[in-house]
Amino acid sequence: MPAAHLVFLYSYSDPLLEPIPDISSWGWQFDRLYQDLGGRSQLRQMLLDCATESVQAEVSVRVQQLTELGDSLSAIGDCLTQLRQLKVCLLIGDQVIGDQAEPSDQIAPAELLGQLDQAQLEQRRLRRGHARSRLKSLPPPGRAPYGYRRGKERYLLDRSTAPIVKEFFEHFLLYGSLRGSLRHLQKKYGKKISPATGKQWLTSPVYRGDLAYQTGGQVRDTHPPILSRQEAAQIDRLLRRNRRLPPRAASAPRSLSGLVSCATCQSGMKISRTLHQRAGQAQEYLYLRPVACQQAFGSACRGIPYAEALSQTIERICQDLRPAVAEVEQQAMPNLAKARIMAQIAAQQDILAQLPNLVASAVLDTETAQLRSYKLRTELAELQAKLSQLPPVNLQATAETVSIPQFWLDLSEPERRFYFREFIQQIQIIRTEQDWQLRLIFNFQQM
């Protein structure tokens, strides 16, 4: 009577590095499943069962990869030696190592180990170490970002460089110009920063007190921030708004740059400068002219005096802003979105607060709790990022302030540019046979 044949399937995965595999999708037949998630308890149990069952039956062990049998060459070698001594046939994927009928003819453990890449195992060990650091919200490896220095478990503010980064953010918040802010740093501190680096500073989570990892996850409030949450939300709005503008319009000195377009020919409007000689002195005049008018030759859209367009823009915003804000707030869409996100945040925070009690009562082990905590904190970071992108709740109060004509007249051109772009998405020139007028499209009207 032929001896029974048992197939043991062993699967190992590290939840820190990879998702738990769907074994049913592999299409393999097996008699027993041993699955480890991070530890090796099931591997030890499988070896004990091999020793017991191999007395009366032929036993085969199947794994997807040889590296699943241990975390190092020595550990894998020990496992292979035990399987060989027990005359257990090893199957790696769809490849049979040796003859199932003659287990003694299997490839020697030393030969199998020679096929492994030591560098691959070392890389996996390093990745696991980095993953454990993520669970503890430790900074990633490498130099600390400019403005910080590395502490024992978190970034600390560098007193010599953090003020430079802080001033960069303050200048950008005031004027909304990346290159202008970088020129300011170079002039005041002699520090030359490339535009690419400056843009990275504006979007980097580290200056907001958060850590971002290569896995894509973010953990909030891990170290002292240079940028407050309110300032960060304002910078995000400035960057989104600047992306809609033509190149270089974001840092142009005139407040209407990049905002005005002609409703007749659909062309954007550029600011042109004209000099006229009067009484021996050159006098400057500014005009808004179409960049590429599509009208037939001879009937092209004419330029408009910049000062008149600026005056009408201030007049229109003072008249139209408050009714537009009231209409949006009546719909209550931003408030509903905010309430929904805040409810999700509260639910996640409640689960996070329960984890220490679950560990204390032995419902969860420490490593599982750390992994769950990391996932919850990254989900919280995503929700809080969505919350910061919503329009400010004090929009009505702000509209009351900026609807006063004197508010705009007291501002400089760069300051007006900042506030115009905070509220206005586009200014359209509507022409009539004899005259023209403006129509304002506000940023929040399309929300």
C-alpha positions as CSV (number, residue, x, y, z in Angstrom):
1,M,0.0,0.0,0.0
2,P,1.6,3.3,-1.1
3,A,2.3,5.8,1.7
4,A,0.1,8.9,1.9
5,H,1.4,12.1,0.4
6,L,0.9,15.4,2.3
7,V,1.6,18.8,0.9
8,F,2.2,21.6,3.4
9,L,2.0,25.2,2.1
10,Y,4.0,27.8,3.9
11,S,3.6,31.5,3.4
12,Y,5.4,34.4,5.0
13,S,4.8,38.1,4.6
14,D,5.8,41.1,6.6
15,P,2.8,43.5,7.1
16,L,5.3,46.3,7.5
17,L,6.6,45.8,3.9
18,E,3.8,44.2,1.9
19,P,0.1,43.4,1.8
20,I,-1.2,40.0,3.1
21,P,-1.3,37.7,0.1
22,D,-4.4,36.1,-1.3
23,I,-3.4,32.5,-1.2
24,S,-6.6,31.3,-2.9
25,S,-5.5,33.1,-6.1
26,W,-2.3,31.0,-6.4
27,G,-4.2,27.9,-7.7
28,W,-2.2,25.4,-5.7
29,Q,-3.5,22.2,-4.0
30,F,-2.4,21.6,-0.4
31,D,-3.3,19.7,2.7
32,R,-2.3,22.2,5.4
33,L,-1.6,25.9,5.4
34,Y,1.0,27.6,7.6
35,Q,1.0,31.3,7.4
36,D,3.2,33.8,9.3
37,L,2.7,37.5,9.4
38,G,5.9,39.0,10.6
39,G,6.8,36.3,13.1
40,R,7.9,32.7,12.6
41,S,5.7,30.7,14.9
42,Q,3.9,28.9,12.1
43,L,7.3,27.9,10.5
44,R,8.4,26.3,13.7
45,Q,5.0,24.5,14.0
46,M,5.3,23.3,10.4
47,L,8.8,21.8,11.0
48,L,7.4,20.0,14.1
49,D,4.5,18.6,12.0
50,C,7.0,17.5,9.3
51,A,8.9,15.5,11.8
52,T,5.7,13.8,13.0
53,E,4.1,13.2,9.7
54,S,7.2,12.1,7.7
55,V,7.3,8.9,9.8
56,Q,4.2,7.5,8.1
57,A,3.7,9.7,5.0
58,E,5.7,11.4,2.2
59,V,5.7,15.2,3.0
60,S,6.3,18.0,0.6
61,V,6.7,21.7,1.6
62,R,5.8,24.4,-0.9
63,V,6.8,28.0,-0.7
64,Q,6.6,30.8,-3.3
65,Q,10.2,32.0,-2.7
66,L,13.2,30.5,-0.9
67,T,13.6,33.7,1.1
68,E,10.3,33.0,3.0
69,L,12.1,30.4,5.0
70,G,14.1,32.9,7.0
71,D,15.4,36.4,7.4
72,S,19.1,35.6,6.8
73,L,21.2,33.1,4.9
74,S,22.0,31.2,8.2
75,A,18.3,31.0,9.1
76,I,17.4,29.7,5.6
77,G,20.3,27.3,5.7
78,D,19.1,25.8,9.0
79,C,15.6,25.4,7.7
80,L,16.8,23.6,4.6
81,T,19.0,21.3,6.6
82,Q,16.1,20.3,8.8
83,L,13.9,19.6,5.8
84,R,16.7,17.5,4.2
85,Q,17.3,15.5,7.4
86,L,13.5,14.8,7.6
87,K,13.5,13.7,3.9
88,V,10.9,16.4,3.1
89,C,10.7,17.4,-0.5
90,L,10.8,21.2,-1.1
91,L,8.8,22.9,-3.9
92,I,9.7,26.5,-4.7
93,G,6.9,28.0,-6.7
94,D,6.2,25.5,-9.5
95,Q,9.8,24.2,-9.4
96,V,10.4,20.9,-7.6
97,I,13.8,20.8,-5.8
98,G,14.8,17.1,-6.2
99,D,12.7,14.1,-6.9
100,Q,9.7,13.5,-4.7
101,A,10.2,9.8,-4.9
102,E,13.8,10.1,-3.8
103,P,14.1,13.0,-1.3
104,S,17.7,12.2,-0.6
105,D,18.5,13.3,-4.2
106,Q,17.5,16.9,-3.4
107,I,19.9,19.7,-4.0
108,A,22.1,20.3,-1.0
109,P,21.3,23.3,1.1
110,A,24.6,24.9,0.3
111,E,23.8,24.8,-3.4
112,L,20.4,26.4,-2.8
113,L,21.9,29.1,-0.7
114,G,24.3,29.9,-3.4
115,Q,21.4,30.9,-5.6
116,L,20.3,33.6,-3.1
117,D,21.4,37.2,-3.3
118,Q,22.9,38.4,0.0
119,A,22.4,42.0,-1.1
120,Q,18.6,41.3,-1.6
121,L,18.3,39.9,1.9
122,E,20.3,42.9,3.4
123,Q,18.1,45.3,1.5
124,R,15.0,43.6,2.9
125,R,16.5,43.8,6.4
126,L,17.1,47.6,5.9
127,R,13.5,48.1,4.7
128,R,12.2,46.3,7.7
129,G,14.3,48.6,10.0
130,H,13.0,51.6,8.2
131,A,9.4,50.3,8.5
132,R,9.9,49.9,12.3
133,S,11.1,53.4,12.4
134,R,8.0,54.6,10.6
135,L,5.8,52.8,13.2
136,K,7.5,54.9,15.9
137,S,7.2,58.1,13.8
138,L,11.0,58.5,13.6
139,P,12.5,60.6,10.9
140,P,13.6,58.8,7.7
141,P,17.3,58.2,7.2
142,G,19.5,61.0,5.7
143,R,20.3,64.6,6.4
144,A,17.8,66.8,8.2
145,P,16.0,69.3,6.0
146,Y,17.3,72.9,5.9
147,G,16.0,74.6,9.0
148,Y,16.2,71.5,11.2
149,R,18.8,69.3,12.8
150,R,18.5,65.7,13.8
151,G,17.6,64.9,17.4
152,K,17.5,61.5,19.1
153,E,14.0,60.7,18.0
154,R,12.8,63.7,16.0
155,Y,13.8,66.8,14.1
156,L,14.7,69.8,16.2
157,L,14.7,73.5,15.0
158,D,18.1,74.8,13.9
159,R,18.3,78.3,15.4
160,S,20.7,79.5,12.7
161,T,18.7,78.4,9.6
162,A,15.1,78.1,10.8
163,P,14.5,81.9,10.8
164,I,15.6,82.0,7.1
165,V,13.0,79.4,6.1
166,K,10.4,81.2,8.3
167,E,11.1,84.5,6.5
168,F,10.8,82.8,3.1
169,F,7.3,81.6,4.0
170,E,6.2,85.0,5.4
171,H,7.4,86.8,2.3
172,F,5.6,84.3,0.0
173,L,2.4,84.7,2.1
174,L,2.6,88.4,1.8
175,Y,3.4,88.7,-2.0
176,G,2.5,85.3,-3.4
177,S,5.7,85.2,-5.6
178,L,8.2,82.3,-5.3
179,R,11.0,84.0,-7.2
180,G,10.4,87.3,-5.4
181,S,10.7,85.5,-2.0
182,L,13.9,83.8,-3.1
183,R,15.4,87.1,-4.3
184,H,14.5,88.5,-0.9
185,L,16.5,85.8,0.9
186,Q,19.5,86.3,-1.4
187,K,19.4,90.1,-0.8
188,K,19.0,89.9,3.0
189,Y,20.9,86.7,3.9
190,G,23.1,86.2,0.9
191,K,21.5,82.7,0.6
192,K,20.9,81.6,-3.0
193,I,18.1,79.1,-3.3
194,S,17.0,77.6,-6.6
195,P,13.3,77.9,-7.6
196,A,13.0,74.1,-7.5
197,T,14.2,74.0,-3.9
198,G,11.9,76.9,-3.0
199,K,8.9,75.1,-4.5
200,Q,9.8,72.0,-2.6
201,W,9.9,74.0,0.7
202,L,6.4,75.3,0.0
203,T,4.9,71.8,-0.4
204,S,7.1,69.9,2.0
205,P,5.2,68.3,5.0
206,V,8.3,68.6,7.2
207,Y,8.0,72.4,7.6
208,R,4.4,71.8,8.8
209,G,5.5,69.5,11.6
210,D,4.8,66.3,9.6
211,L,6.9,63.4,8.3
212,A,6.5,62.0,4.8
213,Y,7.9,58.6,3.9
214,Q,8.8,57.0,0.6
215,T,5.8,54.7,1.0
216,G,3.5,57.7,0.5
217,G,2.3,57.8,4.0
218,Q,2.4,60.9,6.2
219,V,2.3,61.3,10.0
220,R,1.3,64.6,11.5
221,D,2.7,66.5,14.4
222,T,5.9,64.6,14.8
223,H,8.2,67.6,15.5
224,P,8.1,71.5,15.9
225,P,6.7,73.1,12.8
226,I,8.1,76.3,11.1
227,L,4.8,76.9,9.3
228,S,1.4,76.9,11.1
229,R,-1.6,75.0,9.8
230,Q,-3.4,78.2,8.8
231,E,-0.3,79.5,7.0
232,A,0.1,76.1,5.3
233,A,-3.5,76.1,4.1
234,Q,-3.0,79.6,2.7
235,I,0.1,78.6,0.8
236,D,-1.7,75.6,-0.7
237,R,-4.5,78.0,-1.9
238,L,-1.9,80.3,-3.3
239,L,-0.1,77.5,-5.2
240,R,-3.4,76.2,-6.6
241,R,-4.4,79.7,-7.7
242,N,-0.9,80.4,-9.3
243,R,-1.1,77.2,-11.4
244,R,-4.0,78.7,-13.3
245,L,-2.1,81.8,-14.2
246,P,0.1,82.3,-17.3
247,P,3.9,81.8,-16.8
248,R,5.6,84.7,-14.9
249,A,2.2,86.3,-14.1
250,A,2.4,85.0,-10.5
251,S,5.3,87.3,-9.8
252,A,4.4,90.2,-12.1
253,P,4.4,93.6,-10.3
254,R,0.9,94.7,-11.4
255,S,-2.1,93.4,-9.5
256,L,-4.2,92.5,-12.6
257,S,-1.5,90.5,-14.3
258,G,-2.8,87.1,-15.4
259,L,-6.4,87.7,-14.3
260,V,-7.9,89.7,-17.2
261,S,-9.3,88.2,-20.5
262,C,-11.4,89.5,-23.3
263,A,-14.9,88.0,-23.5
264,T,-15.1,89.0,-27.2
265,C,-11.9,87.4,-28.6
266,Q,-11.2,84.9,-25.7
267,S,-7.6,86.2,-25.5
268,G,-5.8,86.8,-22.3
269,M,-4.8,90.4,-21.7
270,K,-1.2,91.6,-21.1
271,I,0.0,94.9,-19.6
272,S,1.8,97.1,-22.0
273,R,3.7,100.3,-21.2
274,T,3.7,103.4,-23.3
275,L,5.8,106.6,-22.8
276,H,4.5,110.0,-24.0
277,Q,6.6,113.2,-24.0
278,R,4.9,116.1,-22.4
279,A,6.6,119.4,-21.6
280,G,9.9,117.8,-22.0
281,Q,9.2,115.0,-19.6
282,A,8.4,111.3,-20.3
283,Q,5.1,110.2,-18.8
284,E,4.2,106.5,-18.5
285,Y,0.8,105.0,-19.4
286,L,-0.3,101.4,-18.9
287,Y,-2.7,99.6,-21.1
288,L,-4.4,96.1,-21.1
289,R,-4.1,94.6,-24.6
290,P,-5.1,91.2,-26.0
291,V,-2.2,88.8,-26.3
292,A,-3.6,87.1,-29.4
293,C,-6.8,88.7,-30.6
294,Q,-8.8,86.4,-32.9
295,Q,-10.8,89.3,-34.5
296,A,-10.4,90.1,-38.2
297,F,-7.7,92.5,-39.2
298,G,-8.8,96.1,-38.7
299,S,-11.4,95.3,-36.1
300,A,-9.1,93.9,-33.4
301,C,-10.0,94.5,-29.8
302,R,-8.5,97.7,-28.6
303,G,-6.4,98.2,-25.5
304,I,-8.0,99.5,-22.2
305,P,-6.3,101.9,-19.8
306,Y,-4.9,100.0,-16.9
307,A,-5.9,102.6,-14.3
308,E,-9.5,102.5,-15.4
309,A,-9.6,98.7,-15.4
310,L,-8.1,98.7,-11.9
311,S,-10.6,101.2,-10.7
312,Q,-13.6,99.3,-12.1
313,T,-12.2,96.0,-10.6
314,I,-12.2,97.5,-7.1
315,E,-15.7,98.9,-7.7
316,R,-17.1,95.6,-8.9
317,I,-15.5,93.5,-6.1
318,C,-16.9,95.9,-3.5
319,Q,-20.4,95.5,-5.1
320,D,-20.4,91.8,-6.1
321,L,-18.3,90.0,-3.4
322,R,-20.8,90.0,-0.5
323,P,-23.8,88.8,-2.5
324,A,-21.6,86.0,-4.1
325,V,-20.4,84.9,-0.7
326,A,-24.0,84.9,0.7
327,E,-25.2,82.7,-2.2
328,V,-22.4,80.2,-1.7
329,E,-23.0,80.0,2.1
330,Q,-26.7,79.5,1.5
331,Q,-25.9,76.3,-0.4
332,A,-23.9,75.2,2.7
333,M,-21.8,72.9,0.6
334,P,-18.4,73.8,2.2
335,N,-20.0,73.5,5.7
336,L,-21.4,70.1,4.9
337,A,-18.1,68.8,3.5
338,K,-16.3,70.1,6.6
339,A,-18.8,68.5,9.0
340,R,-18.4,65.1,7.1
341,I,-14.6,65.2,7.2
342,M,-14.6,66.3,10.9
343,A,-16.8,63.4,11.8
344,Q,-14.4,61.0,10.0
345,I,-11.5,62.5,11.9
346,A,-13.3,62.2,15.2
347,A,-14.0,58.5,14.5
348,Q,-10.3,57.8,13.6
349,Q,-9.1,59.6,16.7
350,D,-11.5,57.6,18.9
351,I,-10.1,54.3,17.5
352,L,-6.5,55.6,18.0
353,A,-7.2,56.4,21.6
354,Q,-8.4,52.9,22.3
355,L,-5.2,51.2,21.2
356,P,-3.3,51.5,24.5
357,N,-6.1,49.8,26.4
358,L,-6.2,47.0,23.8
359,V,-2.5,46.4,24.3
360,A,-2.8,46.5,28.1
361,S,-5.6,43.9,28.0
362,A,-3.5,41.7,25.6
363,V,-6.1,41.9,22.8
364,L,-3.3,43.3,20.6
365,D,0.4,42.8,20.8
366,T,2.7,45.9,20.7
367,E,3.8,45.5,17.1
368,T,0.3,45.0,15.7
369,A,-0.9,48.1,17.7
370,Q,2.0,50.1,16.3
371,L,1.1,49.1,12.8
372,R,-2.6,49.9,13.3
373,S,-1.6,53.3,14.9
374,Y,0.6,54.1,11.9
375,K,-2.2,53.4,9.5
376,L,-4.7,55.4,11.4
377,R,-2.3,58.4,11.7
378,T,-1.6,58.3,7.9
379,E,-5.4,58.2,7.2
380,L,-5.9,61.1,9.7
381,A,-3.2,63.1,7.8
382,E,-5.1,62.6,4.5
383,L,-8.4,63.7,6.1
384,Q,-6.9,66.8,7.7
385,A,-5.2,67.7,4.4
386,K,-8.7,67.6,2.7
387,L,-10.1,69.7,5.5
388,S,-7.4,72.4,5.0
389,Q,-8.3,72.7,1.3
390,L,-11.8,73.8,2.1
391,P,-12.6,77.6,1.9
392,P,-12.1,79.4,5.2
393,V,-15.1,79.4,7.5
394,N,-14.9,83.2,8.1
395,L,-15.4,84.0,4.4
396,Q,-18.4,86.2,5.1
397,A,-16.5,88.3,7.7
398,T,-13.6,88.6,5.3
399,A,-15.9,89.7,2.5
400,E,-17.3,92.4,4.7
401,T,-13.7,93.8,5.2
402,V,-12.6,93.7,1.6
403,S,-15.8,95.2,0.3
404,I,-14.8,98.6,1.5
405,P,-13.2,100.7,-1.3
406,Q,-10.7,102.3,1.1
407,F,-9.3,98.9,1.9
408,W,-8.0,98.5,-1.7
409,L,-6.8,102.0,-2.1
410,D,-4.6,101.7,0.9
411,L,-2.7,98.7,-0.5
412,S,0.4,98.6,-2.6
413,E,0.2,96.9,-6.1
414,P,1.8,93.7,-4.8
415,E,-0.6,93.6,-1.8
416,R,-3.6,94.1,-4.1
417,R,-2.2,91.4,-6.4
418,F,-2.3,89.0,-3.4
419,Y,-5.9,89.8,-2.4
420,F,-7.2,89.9,-5.9
421,R,-6.0,86.4,-6.5
422,E,-7.3,85.2,-3.2
423,F,-10.8,86.0,-4.4
424,I,-10.9,86.4,-8.1
425,Q,-10.4,83.6,-10.6
426,Q,-10.9,85.6,-13.7
427,I,-11.8,89.2,-14.8
428,Q,-13.7,89.3,-18.2
429,I,-13.8,92.4,-20.4
430,I,-17.2,92.7,-21.9
431,R,-17.2,95.1,-24.9
432,T,-20.0,97.1,-26.3
433,E,-20.1,99.3,-29.4
434,Q,-19.0,102.4,-27.5
435,D,-17.8,101.2,-24.1
436,W,-16.7,98.2,-22.0
437,Q,-17.4,96.8,-18.6
438,L,-16.0,94.1,-16.3
439,R,-17.4,90.8,-15.0
440,L,-15.8,89.1,-12.1
441,I,-15.7,85.3,-11.6
442,F,-14.8,84.4,-8.0
443,N,-12.7,81.4,-6.9
444,F,-15.4,80.0,-4.6
445,Q,-18.3,80.2,-7.1
446,Q,-17.4,76.9,-8.7
447,M,-17.2,74.9,-5.4
